Amino acid sequence: MSDAEELKPLLERIADALERLGPPAVRVPDFDAADAFVWHPDPGSFVPVPEVNRVPLSLLKGIDHTASILLDNTRRFAAGLPANNALLWGSRGMGKSSLVKAAHADAQALSEGGLKLVEIHREDIASLPKCLSYMKAVPYRFIVFCDDLSFDHDDASYKSLKAVLDGGIEGRPKNVLFYATSNRRHLMPRDMIDNERATAINPGEATEEKVSLSDRFGLWLGFHNASQDDYLAMVRAYVQHFKLNIGAVELERDALEWATTRGARSGRVAWQYVQDLAGRLKASI
């Protein structure tokens, strides 16, 4: 047996050991499978969503100005033009996440399927850099969407988000945009910021560290409690869309009573009322 033949098994074992020590090969996901996906960091997969749960844009009432800003931003991004990350913040149930999904549907139609929506859960934000690594080398554009984003005490994952949005050497891939919704304008509870100010050696710098996260979003879009007129407009739009048979006077009285029992007027309350109404009328929606 020659020396080369004797060394072959040893070289094969060394090669196998080096392969195990090296990083695993990155498999490119099948982004042709759907228009929307949910990101799962372990083991690093994009689960296709065959049908996105969304409300038609025409049914989102009382947020016309805000909607037009986000739509324009999303359309520019889909067309390959510069666009901003967006933070949609404010009152609960006023259509923040619904608007993101509706904006994607609108721009996705214009892009002929080239714009994908990827949802990342709040608890997976630390894996965002890994998520983006799959996207930067494919010929699609992505809106990465995090619903109800916020950070609590002792949660340091916000630093990873800051670096991805606008910092770091590599930065955000040009084919990726980040949209988030939150009830908090600065994504953190006020007492968390106040505590940092009170205990820091330099209170101003500590506060800036916390607040600067929201500054990474080029668009701040505020959502406020609905007026009575806006609330009724939402209800009427749903009733008309689903062709529910109820008189105008009865509808207004019934819808206002429903809002009073809930202690709020919002798009979510309007939708819950219409679901209840449809059930009472034995109608499908």
C-alpha positions in Angstrom: 0.0 0.0 0.0 1.4 3.4 -1.0 1.8 6.3 1.5 -1.0 8.2 -0.3 -3.4 5.3 0.3 -2.5 5.0 3.9 -3.0 8.8 4.5 -6.4 8.8 2.7 -8.6 7.7 5.7 -6.8 10.1 8.0 -7.3 13.0 5.6 -11.0 12.1 5.2 -11.5 12.2 9.0 -9.7 15.6 9.2 -11.9 16.9 6.4 -15.1 15.7 8.2 -14.0 17.2 11.5 -13.3 20.6 9.8 -16.7 20.5 8.2 -18.4 19.9 11.5 -16.5 22.8 13.1 -17.4 25.2 10.3 -20.7 27.1 10.0 -23.6 25.2 8.5 -24.4 25.9 4.9 -27.1 28.5 4.5 -30.0 27.2 2.5 -31.9 29.7 0.5 -35.6 29.6 1.4 -38.2 29.1 -1.3 -39.6 32.7 -1.4 -41.6 31.7 -4.5 -43.9 29.6 -2.2 -46.0 32.6 -1.0 -46.2 36.3 -0.7 -46.0 36.3 3.1 -44.0 34.3 5.6 -43.5 33.9 9.4 -39.9 33.8 10.5 -38.8 31.1 13.0 -35.2 31.5 14.3 -34.7 27.9 15.3 -33.7 26.3 13.0 -33.9 29.4 10.7 -36.9 28.9 8.5 -39.6 31.0 6.8 -43.0 29.4 7.1 -45.2 30.4 4.1 -48.6 32.0 4.8 -51.0 31.0 2.0 -53.6 33.6 2.9 -52.8 36.7 4.9 -55.4 37.7 7.5 -56.1 41.3 6.4 -58.8 43.9 6.0 -59.3 45.6 2.6 -57.8 49.1 2.5 -61.2 50.6 1.7 -62.5 49.5 5.1 -59.9 51.3 7.1 -61.6 54.5 8.1 -60.5 57.6 10.1 -56.8 57.1 9.2 -56.8 58.5 5.6 -53.8 60.8 6.0 -51.7 58.3 7.8 -52.6 55.6 5.3 -51.6 57.7 2.4 -48.1 58.3 3.9 -47.5 54.6 4.5 -48.8 53.6 1.1 -46.6 56.1 -0.7 -43.5 54.9 1.3 -44.3 51.2 0.5 -45.0 51.8 -3.2 -41.6 53.7 -3.5 -39.9 50.8 -1.8 -41.6 48.2 -4.1 -40.5 50.2 -7.1 -36.8 50.1 -6.0 -36.7 53.7 -4.7 -35.4 54.9 -1.3 -37.9 54.5 1.5 -38.0 54.7 5.3 -38.5 52.3 8.1 -41.8 53.0 9.8 -43.1 53.0 13.3 -46.9 53.0 13.7 -47.6 53.9 17.3 -50.6 54.9 19.3 -54.0 53.7 20.5 -55.0 50.1 20.5 -57.4 48.8 17.9 -57.0 51.7 15.5 -55.8 49.7 12.5 -52.0 49.8 12.8 -51.2 46.2 11.9 -54.2 46.2 9.5 -52.7 49.1 7.6 -49.3 47.4 7.3 -50.9 44.3 5.8 -53.1 46.4 3.5 -50.1 48.5 2.3 -48.2 45.3 1.5 -51.2 44.0 -0.6 -51.4 47.3 -2.4 -47.7 47.6 -3.2 -47.3 43.8 -3.9 -49.8 44.0 -6.7 -47.8 46.9 -8.3 -44.5 44.9 -7.9 -45.9 41.9 -9.7 -45.2 39.6 -6.8 -41.7 40.9 -6.0 -42.6 42.3 -2.6 -42.7 39.9 0.3 -44.1 40.4 3.8 -42.2 38.6 6.6 -43.5 38.7 10.2 -41.1 38.4 13.0 -42.4 37.9 16.6 -41.4 40.3 19.3 -39.5 37.6 21.3 -37.4 36.8 18.2 -36.1 40.3 17.6 -32.6 39.3 18.7 -32.5 36.9 15.7 -33.2 39.7 13.2 -29.6 39.8 11.8 -29.9 36.1 11.1 -33.3 36.6 9.4 -31.9 39.4 7.2 -28.9 37.2 6.1 -31.3 35.0 4.1 -32.8 38.0 2.3 -30.0 40.1 1.1 -28.9 37.7 -1.7 -32.3 37.1 -3.3 -34.0 39.1 -6.1 -37.0 40.1 -3.9 -37.8 43.1 -1.7 -39.0 42.4 1.9 -41.1 44.2 4.5 -40.1 42.8 7.8 -43.0 43.4 10.1 -43.1 43.2 13.9 -46.5 43.7 15.6 -46.9 45.1 19.1 -43.1 45.8 19.5 -42.0 47.0 22.9 -39.1 46.4 25.3 -39.3 45.9 29.1 -36.9 46.3 31.9 -33.6 44.5 31.5 -34.3 43.7 27.9 -31.2 44.4 25.9 -32.4 43.0 22.5 -33.3 46.6 21.5 -29.6 47.1 20.8 -29.6 44.5 18.1 -32.6 46.2 16.5 -30.8 49.6 16.6 -27.8 48.2 14.8 -29.9 46.6 12.1 -32.1 49.6 11.4 -29.4 52.2 10.9 -26.1 51.3 12.4 -23.3 48.8 12.2 -20.7 48.2 9.5 -23.0 46.1 7.3 -26.3 48.0 7.9 -29.7 47.0 6.7 -29.8 45.3 3.3 -31.2 47.6 0.6 -33.9 45.2 -0.3 -35.3 45.2 3.3 -37.6 47.6 5.1 -38.7 47.3 8.7 -42.2 48.2 9.8 -43.3 47.9 13.5 -46.4 48.7 15.5 -46.4 49.7 19.1 -48.6 51.3 21.8 -45.5 53.2 22.9 -44.0 56.0 20.9 -40.4 55.2 22.2 -41.0 51.4 22.4 -40.2 51.4 26.1 -42.2 52.2 29.2 -41.8 55.7 30.5 -40.6 54.5 34.0 -37.8 52.6 32.3 -36.5 55.7 30.7 -37.0 57.7 33.9 -35.2 55.1 36.0 -32.2 55.2 33.6 -32.1 59.0 34.0 -32.3 58.8 37.8 -29.5 56.2 38.3 -27.1 57.1 35.5 -23.8 59.0 35.9 -24.8 61.1 32.9 -28.7 61.0 32.9 -28.9 62.8 29.5 -26.8 60.1 27.8 -28.8 57.3 29.4 -32.1 58.7 28.2 -30.7 59.3 24.7 -29.6 55.7 24.5 -33.2 54.6 25.1 -35.0 57.1 23.0 -32.6 56.9 20.1 -34.1 53.5 19.1 -37.3 55.1 17.8 -35.2 57.7 16.0 -34.0 54.9 13.7 -37.5 54.9 12.1 -37.8 57.6 9.4 -41.6 57.6 9.7 -43.5 58.0 12.9 -47.1 57.5 12.2 -49.5 58.3 15.2 -52.9 56.6 15.7 -55.3 58.3 18.1 -58.7 57.3 19.6 -61.5 57.5 17.1 -64.1 60.2 17.3 -67.8 59.2 17.3 -68.1 60.1 13.6 -65.1 58.0 12.7 -66.3 55.1 14.7 -69.7 55.1 13.0 -68.0 55.5 9.6 -66.1 52.3 10.3 -69.3 50.4 11.3 -71.2 51.6 8.3 -68.3 50.6 6.0 -68.3 47.1 7.4 -72.1 46.8 7.2 -72.1 48.0 3.6 -69.2 45.7 2.6 -70.9 42.6 4.1 -74.4 43.7 3.0 -76.0 43.4 6.4 -79.7 44.2 6.5 -80.3 46.8 9.3 -81.8 50.3 9.3 -79.6 53.4 9.6 -81.2 54.7 12.8 -81.1 51.3 14.5 -77.5 50.7 13.4 -76.3 54.0 14.9 -78.1 53.5 18.2 -76.9 49.9 18.4 -73.3 50.6 17.5 -73.0 53.5 20.0 -74.5 51.3 22.8 -71.9 48.6 21.9 -69.0 51.1 22.1 -70.3 52.4 25.5 -70.3 49.0 27.0 -66.7 48.5 25.8 -65.6 51.9 27.1 -63.8 52.7 23.8 -64.3 53.6 20.2 -61.9 52.1 17.7 -61.6 50.0 14.6 -61.3 46.8 16.6 -64.5 47.7 18.6 -66.3 48.4 15.3 -65.3 45.1 13.9 -66.3 43.2 17.0 -69.7 44.9 16.9 -70.2 44.0 13.3 -69.3 40.4 14.0 -71.9 40.3 16.8 -74.5 42.0 14.5 -73.9 39.5 11.7 -74.4 36.7 14.1 -77.7 38.1 15.3 -78.8 38.6 11.7 -77.7 35.1 10.8 -75.5 36.5 8.1 -72.1 35.4 6.9 -69.1 37.7 6.8 
